[in-house]
Amino acid sequence: MTSYWAVAQTVSKMEHIVRREIEKTNHGAFLPTCAKHWKVDGRAYAKEYPLLLGYVFFLTKPDDWAGIPDIHGVYGVLAADTTDPFGRPVRAPMRVTDAEMARLVIAHAVGGHDRESEERFTKYYRPPTKKSIRHRVRRPRPGKRIRNIHAQ
């Protein structure tokens, strides 16, 4: 039988751990990520986040996926009820098409999902806004006590 890609549903924020554990079971695993880039005080930072939260792709055969749901952090495998060649009902992992996997892998490799951060403001630098550029300077107004003294 030929291998194909399937999907395991995982506990949130455990995708990297589940990917590593799936690879230990001699299945190929793929976790698409997106990198977030930002700068603070001129220093560049980057962090990778899973693109599809709660899901890890793995390479399997229809009859060789029994150990995947037992991995710590896996809720289950997205599966469908089918029939085997003898007509008996069988539960097998749902296939991810090769075109979808190729699109995900290529976009992951070239950084197509990466994004620049919109959080470019720091406590040391704020770009000028239109209001601050046109804002006229006014003299401070005297307080109530001083105004009352001058009013008498």
URLIN-V639835 format. One record per residue. PHI is phi in whole degrees, 0 to 359 (NA if undefined). PSI is psi in whole degrees, -180 to 180 (* if undefined). Layout:
phi->PHI psi->PSI
phi->PHI psi->PSI
//
This chain:
phi->NA psi->151
phi->269 psi->150
phi->278 psi->153
phi->211 psi->167
phi->272 psi->137
phi->228 psi->177
phi->234 psi->134
phi->252 psi->134
phi->270 psi->130
phi->240 psi->168
phi->290 psi->141
phi->301 psi->141
phi->68 psi->14
phi->242 psi->16
phi->298 psi->-43
phi->295 psi->-39
phi->293 psi->-45
phi->296 psi->-41
phi->301 psi->-45
phi->297 psi->-41
phi->291 psi->-35
phi->295 psi->-40
phi->296 psi->-30
phi->292 psi->-21
phi->270 psi->16
phi->65 psi->30
phi->249 psi->143
phi->287 psi->144
phi->227 psi->149
phi->219 psi->128
phi->235 psi->103
phi->290 psi->136
phi->234 psi->160
phi->235 psi->141
phi->262 psi->140
phi->248 psi->126
phi->247 psi->141
phi->205 psi->165
phi->235 psi->141
phi->228 psi->119
phi->54 psi->39
phi->86 psi->-8
phi->265 psi->133
phi->272 psi->138
phi->231 psi->153
phi->213 psi->145
phi->216 psi->141
phi->262 psi->137
phi->235 psi->147
phi->298 psi->138
phi->288 psi->-44
phi->249 psi->97
phi->298 psi->129
phi->89 psi->9
phi->223 psi->140
phi->228 psi->135
phi->270 psi->141
phi->219 psi->152
phi->266 psi->127
phi->212 psi->172
phi->249 psi->159
phi->301 psi->-27
phi->250 psi->12
phi->233 psi->47
phi->231 psi->11
phi->297 psi->-31
phi->279 psi->-14
phi->295 psi->-47
phi->295 psi->-17
phi->276 psi->-7
phi->289 psi->138
phi->298 psi->126
phi->103 psi->-5
phi->259 psi->123
phi->288 psi->-44
phi->176 psi->178
phi->254 psi->134
phi->293 psi->110
phi->230 psi->164
phi->226 psi->152
phi->278 psi->124
phi->228 psi->-174
phi->238 psi->147
phi->277 psi->177
phi->301 psi->-20
phi->266 psi->3
phi->88 psi->7
phi->276 psi->143
phi->290 psi->135
phi->222 psi->144
phi->260 psi->121
phi->231 psi->150
phi->297 psi->142
phi->289 psi->143
phi->277 psi->142
phi->258 psi->128
phi->295 psi->154
phi->297 psi->-34
phi->295 psi->-41
phi->294 psi->-42
phi->294 psi->-40
phi->297 psi->-42
phi->297 psi->-44
phi->295 psi->-44
phi->293 psi->-42
phi->293 psi->-44
phi->296 psi->-35
phi->293 psi->-40
phi->291 psi->-38
phi->268 psi->0
phi->78 psi->29
phi->292 psi->-22
phi->264 psi->-6
phi->292 psi->154
phi->216 psi->148
phi->279 psi->144
phi->284 psi->143
phi->269 psi->1
phi->266 psi->64
phi->268 psi->0
phi->273 psi->134
phi->236 psi->176
phi->287 psi->-13
phi->261 psi->-18
phi->220 psi->126
phi->226 psi->123
phi->295 psi->148
phi->293 psi->143
phi->260 psi->169
phi->299 psi->-39
phi->294 psi->-41
phi->289 psi->-26
phi->287 psi->-41
phi->271 psi->-7
phi->295 psi->126
phi->272 psi->150
phi->275 psi->129
phi->242 psi->149
phi->286 psi->146
phi->294 psi->143
phi->275 psi->139
phi->294 psi->152
phi->290 psi->174
phi->297 psi->-40
phi->296 psi->-43
phi->293 psi->-40
phi->295 psi->-40
phi->295 psi->-37
phi->295 psi->-43
phi->288 psi->-26
phi->285 psi->-22
phi->278 psi->*
//
